[in-house]
Amino acid sequence: MKIIDVVCSAGKTGFYFDDQVAIKAGAGHDGFAYVGEPVTPGFKAIRQAGEAISVMLILEDGQVSCGECAAVQYSGTGGRDPLFLASEFIPLIEKEIAPKLIGRDLSSFKSLAEEFDSMLIDGKRLHTAIRYGITQTILDAVAKAHKVTMAEIIQKEYNTGIEISKRPIFTQSGDNRYENAEKMIIKAADVLPHALINHVETKLGKNGEILLEYVIWLRNRIISLREDEKYNPILHIDVYGTIGMAFDCDITRMADYLQTLVDAAKPFKLRIEGPMDIGCLEGQIDSLAALTAEVDRRGMEIELVADEWCNTLSDIKAFADRKAGHVVQIKTPDLGGVNNIADAILYCNKVGIGSYSGGTCNETNRSAEITTNIAMACGALQVLAKPGMGVDEGYMIVNNEMNRVMALIKRRKK
């Protein structure tokens, strides 16, 4: 089966681009928008609409595959590529990439994806969002050519050695952390609530008191709302480096504070994502490895999750090798080609660190479906419900895709 044409269309994502630097500096809200001038290059406002590009491959039998280029909510920070705007990049795809796709054979995903993921234009690698979308549509096309699910293509080509299965789903709340947490509990989400703790004074508390109060509320709300006492979700809270900011990145003080959160969360297991943000890769690895070692030394019932500065496949391997965290977020758009997602999950599993197939609220339904297939085939620790911050939509998309894949595989086995 060969590709005979490439078609692009501009689209919107499930959330927004946010200038993280401006927000951390204290930008205030004006309703859903933010007040003030953006700081990160490329932004016209602190919050602006997220953009995507659908890349469709027309196959010689008339089938159409689709992948979508998208970038993370906090683009342009933490070592990531700059803001991704559809109007700037559709011409590049049509001029430079489409001619190289037309006529290509779809016998293998891995080799073709690796080729386009590593492609250079004028001596530079493509924007991560382009590599992300192009390799998605290649995976979809190969699956259509072979008339199987995308998960089965990954399982076979990466020789995962595991059975394709549903994975725990992790939901994120956005700023509506109370009502959205209740939605998660009612739907019995496996992991919750993210909570968007991205500002010390208003969300963490100068001494961590605001977050502590929230964890107590969350623990009590789960117990009061759950329909079955066997429902014991993992509490996973992203603090965007604010614990480090509040406690001057002092390992002892941070560990002491984390213990108060562990105690408040019981009987539920606790994960804390991004406890500090040092501002550079090596510093982040050193600090997170030190905090991980300290909580392990104390025997604390908590898992730390690496996020900031853990962007590429090589970054993920570096964090995993240094035991900088108990879990690594594989922030899928930051890796570029989705072939790297498979490699990252399998590497984390191999070395014994948690493989969180994440991403961003600022993706699309299509990128969520495709990366979910990869996570299922590789046995990820958990999978982010995406896109958006409304809970219901992202959970529906990821959960239903998992169920469709399992039903199709079950039918084929019969």
N, C-alpha and C positions, 0 to 999 in steps of 0.2 A: 504494500500500500504506500502511495506517495502523496506528498503535499502538492496541490496545484495552484493554490492562491493563499494570500494572507490579507485579512481585513481587520482594520482597527476602528474602534469607536471610543469616544471620551465618556467617562462615567463619574459618578460620585461614590464615595466610600460610606461606610456605616457610621462614621463619626467625623472628627475634625482634626486639622493640624493645629497644635498648640505650641506656643513659644515657651518651652519649659524654663529657659533662663529667666525670662521676664516674670513668669509665675512664681518661681522660687525667690525672686527678688521682692515679691510682695504685691504683684499686680492685683487690684481689686476687681470684684465682679460688678457688672452692670447687667442685671438679669442673667441671661445665659452667656453673654459676651464678657470680655475683660476690659478694664479701663487702663489706658496708658499706651505708650509706644512700644512696638516690638523691639527686641534686642538681637535676636538671631537673624543672620543675613537671609534674605529671600522672603521673609514674612512682611505682608502689608498690614496685618493686624495681629494681635496676640493670639486670637482664635479666628481661624478661617476655614472654609469648607474643605473637607478632604477630597482629593481627586484620584481617579483611577483611569486606566486604559484597558479595555477589553481587547485581547488579541485572539482572533479567530483564524484557525487553519481550515481551509477547504480541502477535503480529501478527495481522491479521484473517484470514489464511489458515491460522492455527494454528502457524506457525513461532515459535520462541522464540530471541531473541538474548540474549547474556550478556556483561556486562562486570563487572569487579570493582574496587571501591574499595580502595585499599591505600596505605600511607605508608611512607617509608623507614625503615631500621633505626635511624638516628640522628635520630629525630623530635624536634622542639622545640629544635634547635640549628642554628647556622649560618644563621640567618635564616629557618628553616622554620616551617611551621604546627605547632601543638601535637600531642601524642599523639592517635592516632586509635583510638577504641574503638567497636565495632559497636553496643553497647547505647545509646550516646548519639546515634548518627547515623541509625539505621534509622527512628526516629519522624520525624525531620526530612525524610528522603527521602519517606516515605509521605505526610506532611501537606503539605509545601511544593512538592515537585518532581513527584511522580507525577501530580497533577491537571493539571500543565502539559505533561506528555508524552502523556497519553491523548488520542487523536484527531488527533495530529500526523501529517502526511504524511511519507513517507520517500523523497522524490524526490532529496534532496541531503543529504550528510553535513556539508559544511563550514559551511553557514549555520546548521543546527540545532545543531551542536556549539558554534559560536561564541556562539550565543544562551545556551546553558546554561552555558558556561564563564564568561561575563561576568555571569551572573544575580546579583542582590543580594537578600538576605533581611534585613529590618530594617536596610537600608543597608550590609550587609557582604557581601563575596564568600563563596561557599561554601568550605569546607575543600578544600584541594588534592586530598585523597583522594576526595572526593565528585565533584568535577569530572572527575577521572581516570576513575572507574568509569562515570559517566553517559555521558561521550563515547565510551568504549569500546563500550558496549552500543548506542549510536546507530550507530557505524560498522558493527558486526556486523549490526544490523538493516537498514541501507541496503544492505549487501552481499547479505544474504538476499533483500531485496526485488528486487534486480536480478539475482540468481542468478550472482554473480561473486565472486571473492576480495576480501577487504578491501584487499589491495595494489592491485588494479585500480581500486577506487573512489578511493583516494588518488592514484594515477597520473593518473587522468582529471580529478578535481576540482581538483588542484593544478597540473595541466599541467606535470608534472615534466620532460618532454622526455627522459627516460631509460628504458631498458629495465629491467623488473623483474628482479632477479638476486639470487643468494645473496651474502651479505656475510660478511666475516671474523668469526668468533665468538671472543669474549674470555671466558675462564673465570677464576673467582676461588676462592681456596683456603680462606679463613678461616684460623684459627690452625693447622690441620693442613697447614702449608705445604710439608712435605717429601713425605709420602705422596700428598697431593692433586696436587702438581706432577707426580708420576710418572703418575698417572691421565691428566692432561692430555697428557703426552708420548705415552703409549700410544695415546690417541685422536686424536693429531695435531691438537690445538687450534691455531688460527691465532695466537692471542695468549694469553699466560699470564704470571704466575700470580696477580696481585693481591697476595697474601702478607700483607695485613692488618698492616702495620707501623705500629701506632697507639700505641706507647709507647717513649720514648727508651731508658730503662735496660735494658729486657728484650728489645726487638725491633730497635731501630736500633743501639744502642750509643752511649755518650757521645760518641765520636768517629766514629760510623758504622761501627764495626768488625763488629758483628753482621750488619748488612745486607750489607756487603761480602763477608763469608764466605758468606752465603747465595747471593749472585749468582754467586760462583765455583762453589759446589756445583751450582747450577741449570744453569749453562752446561755443566759437565762431565757432568751427568746427562742432559741432552738429547742430547749427542753419543754417550753410551754406550747410551741406550735407543732412539733413533730407528731405525726400520727402513729409512729412505731418507735418504741424505745430502742430498737436495734439500729435506728438511723443515727449514725455518729459521724457527721461530716468532719473533714479536716479544715481547720481555720487557717487560711492563707491570706496574709495581709501585706500589701506592698507599701513600704514607708518612704520610698524615694530618697533614701539617704538622710532622712530627717533625724533619726536616732543618733547618727554620728554628729550631726549639727548641734543637737541639743546637749550631747554629752562630750563634746570636743574630741570625738573619735578615741576616747579613752577606753581601752578594751575592758578593763575591770568594771568601770561604771556602766558601760553598755551591757555587759553580761549581767550585772546586778539588776538593771532595769528589765532586761529580757526575762529574768526569772519571775518578776512580778506579773508579767504577761502570761507566762506559763501557768502560774498558780491560778490566775483569773480565768484562764481558758478551760481548766480541768472540768469534766473528764475528756474534753476534746483535744486532739493533737493540734499543735500550733506550728505554722511555718511563717517566717518573716522574710520578706523579699527586699533586697536592697537596703540593708541596715545603714550603710554609709555610702557616700560617693566621694572618693578621694580626688577625682578629677583627671586621672590618667590610668592607663591599663595596668602598669606594673604596681603602682601604688594601691590600686583597688585589689589586685590579687593578694598582695602582701597583707593588707589590712583585713580582708575577709578571711584569709587563711588563718590569721592570728585569732580572730574572733571565733572562728569555727573550732579551732584547737582548744580555746578556753572553755566554750560551752561543752565540748566533749569531755574535757578534763573534769568539769564539774558534774558530768552525768546529767545534764539538763535535757528535759524532754521537749526538744525544739529542733526544727530543721531550718537552716539558713539557706536562702535562695539567691544565687548570683543573677544579676540582671544588668545594671549599668556597666558599660565598658566590656561587656561580654557579647560581642556582636557577630563576629565571623566564626567560621568553623575552627580556625586556628586559635581564636580567643577561647572558644568553648573547651578545646582540648587543654589549653593552658590552665584555665580555672579548674578543670577536672583533675589534671595531673597534680596540681598543687593542693588539692582538697580545699579550695577556696569556696566554701559552701557545701551543703549536703545535697543540694539540688541545683541544677543549672537550667535557667530559662533559655530555651532555643527560640529566640525571638525571630520567627520565621522570615519576615520581610528583610531583616538585616543581613541574612545569610546570602542573599542573592538567589542563585539557582536552588530550586527545591530539592535537587539531588543532594545538596549539602545538609538538608534536614535529615534525610535518611542516614547519611554518614554520621551526623552529630548524635542522633538518638542511639544508634548502634554503638558508637564509641563510649558514650556515657554509660550505657548498660554494661559494656565490657569491663570498664574500670570500676564499676560499682558506685557511681554517683547518679542521683535521680535525674531522669531525662524529662523535663517539662516542655512539651511541644506547645509553645506559646504563640506570640504574635502581638497583635494590637487591635484595639477597638476600631482603628481606622482602616480596616481591611474591607473586603466585600464578601458576599455570600459565596462566590465562586472560589476565592482563595481559601476560604474556611473549609469548604467541602473537600478541596484537593489536598490540603495539608492534613486534614483529618484522616484521609485514606492512608497517607504516609505514616502517620502516628500509629494507626491500627496495625499496619503491616510490620512495623519495627518494634512494637511493644513499649510505647512511651509510658512514663510514669503517670502523666496526666495530660489532658488536652484542653486548651483554652476555648471557652464558648465565645465566639466572635462572629461578626463584628458588633459594634455598638456598645452602649452602656445601659441599655434598657432591660437586660437580663433575658427576657422572654424570647426575643428574636434570635440572639446568638445561641442560646441554649437549644432552641428549636432546630436551628440550622445544623449544628454539630451533632446533636442527639439523633435527629432524623437521618442524617447521612450515615451515621454508624449503623443504624437499624436497617437502612436500605442495603448497605454493603453486606451485612451479615445475612439478610434474607436471600440475596442473590447468590451468595456463596453456598448457602444451605441448599438452595434449589439445584445448583450445578452438581453438588455432591450426590444428590439423589439420582 
